Amino acid sequence: MIEAVDLTRVFKTGKSTVEAVRGVTLSVEAGEIVGFLGPNGAGKTTTLRMLATLLRPTSGSATVAGADLLNDPVGVRRRIGYVGQAMGKFGGGSDPNCRVNEEIIVQAQLYRHSKAYAVERAERLMSQLDLGGLGRRLIKTLSGGERRRLDIALGLVHDPELVFLDEPSTGLDPQSRSNLWEHVRKLRADLNTTVYITTHYLDEADALCDRILVIDRGKIVAEGTPQQLKQRVAGDVVTLVVDCEAARAAEHLEGRRGVRDVKADDHTVRLTVEHGDQALPWILETLSGTGITMTSVQLTRPTLDDVFLTLTGRSLRDGS
């Protein structure tokens, strides 16, 4: 669905030059939900805007939804949907004084669909995105979550194969964010839509995405499933509290296959292992034959922030 090779984007401001994107190469398969992670200023929105034809690359090439990004930008636009970041109280892509169903119908007609098709499309999208009871409401009366669902509906009026979502849940309360995630999942499940989503929310990427691309300072520094990324840089941590000196228990566990590190302190043993859920049974079995009694055991999995911190030396939550 997306094949990009060495995309770059340079901004010139007066005498200064900023290389916002520095040779991004990426691939997205049809039907995937792919997350693009990075702190503010990392280049994720610039990359998305290039792929959506809103910015022309300084160099590089890409094919998006079967159309050449540089030679056929109109073909790209016909095949994609784009939901930008929310701007202001009511967003930047619709009339706050228009009714919900009227706005969807008008924007469908802007894609040169007939009035009959636009009405049918509006009804279907409102049903799929839980906007069915809001058709006669003025857009300015919608809540933040309702407004973002309308944004997604407007991005889907022309039935695109691929939809770009640029930080779709920014500013939403936890319940609205959770509801929005469910609707994003339904895009793929019900419509087989490929979703490319930029976000700086770690839990959002973990919950939604089949695969994650991590960008920092204009370059992709890692990619994989959320679990692959976590296992790649950290491993799981198993913490045991025992009824004896921790060093005694550690002796029985060091050197085992899959154990990356063992630390003992007082009555606590911390093991870094490749697969914590698989390691727990043999850890328990090993210590059961030694006369050592465990008083507690805890399994902690790494976070995506751990991944980014390990790869770049800074947190995903950092804005600089």
C-alpha positions in Angstrom: 0.0 0.0 0.0 3.0 2.3 0.7 6.5 2.0 -0.7 8.8 4.9 0.1 12.5 5.1 -0.7 14.9 7.7 0.8 12.3 10.5 1.3 13.8 13.7 2.5 12.4 17.1 3.3 14.5 20.3 3.8 13.0 23.5 5.1 14.8 26.8 4.5 14.1 29.7 6.8 16.2 32.8 6.0 19.8 31.7 6.0 19.2 28.5 8.0 18.4 25.1 6.7 16.5 22.4 8.6 16.6 18.8 7.4 13.3 17.6 8.9 13.3 14.2 7.2 16.5 12.5 6.3 16.2 9.5 4.0 13.0 7.7 5.2 12.4 4.3 3.6 9.3 2.4 4.7 6.8 -0.2 3.5 3.1 -0.7 4.5 1.1 -3.7 3.5 -2.6 -3.6 2.6 -4.8 -4.1 5.6 -2.2 -3.2 8.2 -2.6 -0.7 11.1 0.9 0.9 11.2 1.9 3.3 13.9 4.5 6.1 13.4 6.1 7.0 16.7 8.4 9.8 17.7 8.6 12.8 19.9 7.5 16.3 18.7 9.9 17.5 16.0 11.1 14.0 15.1 9.7 14.2 11.5 6.6 12.0 11.8 4.1 14.6 10.7 6.3 15.9 8.0 6.7 12.4 6.6 2.9 11.8 6.8 2.2 15.1 5.0 4.6 14.1 2.2 2.9 10.7 1.8 -0.5 12.5 1.7 0.8 14.9 -1.0 0.5 17.9 1.3 4.2 18.5 1.1 6.5 17.8 -1.9 9.6 15.7 -0.9 12.9 17.4 -1.4 14.2 14.1 -2.8 13.3 10.4 -2.8 10.3 8.5 -4.3 7.2 6.7 -3.2 4.2 4.8 -4.4 1.0 5.3 -2.4 -2.1 3.2 -2.9 -0.7 2.3 -6.4 -0.1 5.9 -7.5 3.3 7.6 -7.9 3.7 10.3 -5.3 5.6 12.7 -7.5 4.2 12.0 -10.9 0.5 11.4 -10.0 -0.4 13.3 -6.8 -4.0 13.6 -7.9 -4.2 9.8 -8.2 -2.8 9.5 -4.7 -5.4 11.9 -3.3 -8.3 10.0 -5.0 -7.2 6.8 -3.2 -6.4 8.0 0.3 -8.2 9.6 3.2 -6.5 12.1 5.5 -7.5 13.2 9.0 -5.2 15.9 10.3 -4.6 17.1 13.8 -7.5 18.8 15.5 -7.2 22.6 15.1 -9.1 24.9 17.4 -12.3 24.1 19.2 -14.1 22.6 16.2 -11.2 21.4 14.0 -10.2 22.9 10.7 -12.0 20.9 8.0 -15.7 21.6 8.4 -18.2 24.3 9.1 -19.2 24.4 12.9 -22.6 25.7 11.9 -23.4 22.9 9.6 -25.3 19.7 10.6 -23.4 16.5 10.8 -25.2 14.6 8.0 -25.2 17.7 5.7 -21.4 18.1 6.1 -20.7 14.5 5.2 -23.0 14.7 2.2 -21.4 17.9 1.0 -17.9 16.6 1.3 -18.9 13.4 -0.5 -20.2 15.5 -3.4 -16.9 17.4 -3.5 -15.4 14.0 -4.6 -17.9 14.2 -7.5 -20.2 11.5 -6.1 -23.9 11.8 -7.0 -26.3 13.2 -4.4 -28.0 9.8 -4.0 -24.6 8.1 -3.4 -23.5 10.9 -1.0 -26.7 10.4 1.1 -26.3 6.6 1.2 -22.6 7.0 2.1 -23.3 9.5 4.9 -25.9 7.1 6.4 -23.5 4.2 6.2 -20.6 6.0 7.8 -22.7 7.5 10.6 -23.9 4.0 11.4 -20.4 2.5 11.3 -18.8 5.3 13.4 -21.7 5.6 16.0 -22.8 9.0 14.6 -26.3 7.8 13.7 -28.1 9.7 16.3 -26.2 12.9 15.7 -27.1 13.6 12.1 -29.2 16.7 12.8 -26.8 18.1 15.4 -24.8 21.2 14.6 -21.1 20.3 14.5 -20.3 23.0 17.1 -22.4 21.1 19.7 -20.4 17.9 19.4 -18.0 16.6 22.1 -14.4 16.1 21.4 -14.8 12.3 20.8 -17.8 12.9 18.5 -15.9 15.5 16.6 -13.0 13.2 16.0 -15.3 10.4 14.8 -16.8 12.9 12.4 -13.3 13.8 11.2 -12.7 10.2 10.4 -16.1 9.9 8.6 -15.1 12.9 6.4 -11.8 11.2 5.6 -13.7 8.1 4.5 -16.5 9.6 2.3 -14.8 8.5 -0.9 -14.1 5.0 0.3 -10.3 5.2 0.3 -8.0 2.2 0.4 -5.7 3.9 2.8 -6.4 6.5 5.6 -3.8 8.7 7.3 -4.6 9.6 10.9 -2.4 12.4 12.3 -2.5 12.1 16.2 -6.2 11.5 16.1 -6.8 11.3 19.9 -4.8 14.3 21.0 -6.9 16.3 23.5 -9.5 13.6 24.1 -10.4 12.3 27.6 -9.5 8.6 28.3 -13.0 7.3 27.6 -13.2 9.1 24.2 -9.7 7.9 23.3 -10.7 4.3 24.1 -13.9 4.6 22.0 -11.9 6.1 19.1 -9.4 3.2 19.2 -12.3 0.8 18.8 -13.6 2.7 15.8 -10.1 2.7 14.2 -10.0 -1.1 14.7 -13.4 -1.4 12.9 -12.0 0.5 9.9 -9.8 -2.5 9.2 -12.2 -5.2 10.4 -15.3 -4.0 8.6 -13.9 -2.0 5.7 -10.5 -3.6 5.2 -9.0 -0.1 5.3 -5.2 0.3 5.7 -4.5 2.7 8.5 -1.3 4.8 8.9 -1.4 6.6 12.3 1.0 9.0 13.8 1.0 9.3 17.6 3.1 10.2 20.6 0.9 8.2 23.0 2.6 4.9 23.9 -0.5 3.1 25.0 -2.3 4.0 21.7 0.4 2.5 19.6 0.6 -0.6 21.8 -3.2 -1.1 21.7 -3.9 -0.4 18.0 -0.9 -1.2 15.8 0.1 -4.4 14.1 3.5 -2.8 13.4 5.4 0.3 14.6 7.9 2.5 12.9 10.0 4.7 15.3 11.4 7.9 13.9 14.0 10.1 15.6 15.7 13.2 14.2 14.3 12.6 10.8 15.3 8.9 10.5 13.6 5.6 11.2 15.6 4.0 14.0 13.5 0.8 14.6 10.5 -1.1 13.3 8.6 -4.2 14.2 5.5 -5.4 16.2 5.2 -3.8 19.6 6.3 -7.1 21.2 9.3 -7.5 18.9 10.5 -4.0 19.7 10.2 -4.6 23.4 12.0 -7.9 23.3 14.7 -6.5 21.1 15.9 -3.9 23.5 15.0 -4.9 27.0 13.5 -8.3 27.7 11.1 -9.1 30.6 12.0 -8.6 34.2 11.1 -11.3 36.8 11.4 -10.1 40.4 11.5 -12.7 43.1 11.4 -12.2 46.9 12.9 -15.2 48.8 13.2 -16.2 52.4 17.0 -16.4 52.3 19.9 -14.4 51.0 19.1 -13.4 47.4 22.6 -14.4 46.3 21.9 -18.0 47.1 18.8 -18.1 44.9 20.7 -16.3 42.1 23.4 -19.0 42.0 20.7 -21.5 40.9 19.4 -19.2 38.1 22.5 -17.7 36.5 23.6 -19.1 33.2 20.3 -20.5 32.2 19.3 -20.2 28.6 17.3 -17.0 27.9 18.6 -15.3 31.0 20.3 -12.0 30.1 21.1 -10.7 33.6 20.7 -11.6 37.2 20.9 -9.1 40.1 20.6 -10.1 43.8 20.0 -7.6 46.6 19.1 -8.6 50.2 16.1 -10.9 49.7 15.2 -9.8 46.1 16.4 -11.4 42.8 15.8 -9.6 39.5 16.2 -11.6 36.3 16.1 -10.1 32.8 14.9 -12.8 30.5 13.8 -13.1 26.9 10.3 -14.4 27.5 9.0 -13.9 31.0 5.9 -16.0 30.6 7.9 -19.0 29.4 10.6 -18.4 32.0 8.3 -18.4 35.1 7.6 -22.2 35.1 11.3 -23.2 35.0 12.2 -20.6 37.6 9.6 -21.9 40.0 10.6 -25.5 39.3 14.4 -24.7 39.7 13.9 -23.1 43.1 11.4 -25.6 44.4 14.1 -28.3 44.7 16.5 -26.1 46.6 14.6 -25.6 49.8 14.3 -21.9 49.0 10.8 -20.4 49.5 9.5 -17.6 47.4 7.3 -15.1 49.2 6.3 -13.2 46.0 7.0 -13.1 42.2 6.3 -10.4 39.7 6.6 -10.2 35.9 7.2 -6.8 34.4 7.3 -6.2 30.6 9.2 -3.4 29.0 7.3 -0.4 27.6 7.6 1.3 24.2 9.2 4.2 26.1 11.9 1.8 27.3 12.5 0.9 23.6 12.9 4.5 22.5 15.1 5.4 25.5 17.4 2.5 24.7 17.6 3.3 21.0 18.0 7.1 21.2 18.9 8.1 24.8 15.7 10.1 25.2 12.1 9.4 26.0 9.2 9.3 23.5 7.5 11.8 25.7 10.3 14.3 25.3 9.5 17.1 22.9 13.1 18.0 22.0 
